[in-house]
Amino acid sequence: MAIMVCERCGRKTAKLDDCKYCKKLCCAQCIKSSKRTGKGEKTYICKDCWSRMDRRKKFKSI
């Protein structure tokens, strides 16, 4: 398994999730929230995007 680097904090991890709003690959500690948007599909928002109100409103309206 390849070790990858989080684009937000620089932490080395085996699993990264992509933030839907800034398109960064983030580790589990950098993901603020996630929700199911469809069958088998999840949407993630990172802590940076959570602090921006316009992006948070888009996330909560899904």
C-alpha positions in Angstrom: 0.0 0.0 0.0 1.4 3.4 -0.9 1.8 6.2 1.6 0.3 9.4 0.5 0.6 13.0 1.8 -2.3 15.2 2.9 -2.4 18.3 0.8 -3.8 20.4 3.7 -1.5 19.5 6.7 1.3 17.4 5.1 0.6 14.3 7.3 1.5 10.9 5.8 -1.4 8.5 5.6 -2.7 5.5 3.7 -6.2 6.9 3.0 -7.1 10.3 1.7 -10.5 11.7 0.9 -11.1 14.5 -1.6 -12.9 17.7 -0.5 -15.7 18.4 -3.0 -15.3 22.2 -2.7 -11.5 22.8 -2.9 -10.5 19.5 -4.5 -7.7 18.9 -2.0 -6.8 15.4 -0.9 -7.3 15.5 2.9 -6.5 13.0 5.7 -9.1 11.9 8.3 -8.1 14.6 10.8 -8.6 17.4 8.2 -12.1 16.3 7.1 -14.6 18.3 9.1 -17.8 16.5 7.9 -19.1 14.0 5.4 -22.5 12.9 4.3 -24.0 10.4 1.9 -25.2 12.0 -1.3 -26.3 9.0 -3.3 -26.2 5.2 -3.3 -22.6 4.4 -2.3 -21.4 8.0 -2.7 -20.1 10.3 0.0 -19.3 14.0 0.0 -16.5 15.4 2.2 -15.8 18.9 3.3 -12.4 19.9 4.9 -11.9 22.2 7.8 -10.7 25.1 5.5 -13.9 25.0 3.4 -16.1 24.6 6.6 -14.9 28.1 7.7 -16.0 29.6 4.5 -19.7 30.3 4.9 -20.7 30.0 1.2 -19.1 26.6 0.9 -20.7 25.4 4.2 -24.1 26.5 3.0 -23.7 24.4 -0.2 -22.6 21.4 1.8 -25.5 21.7 4.2 -28.1 22.1 1.4 -27.2 18.7 -0.2 
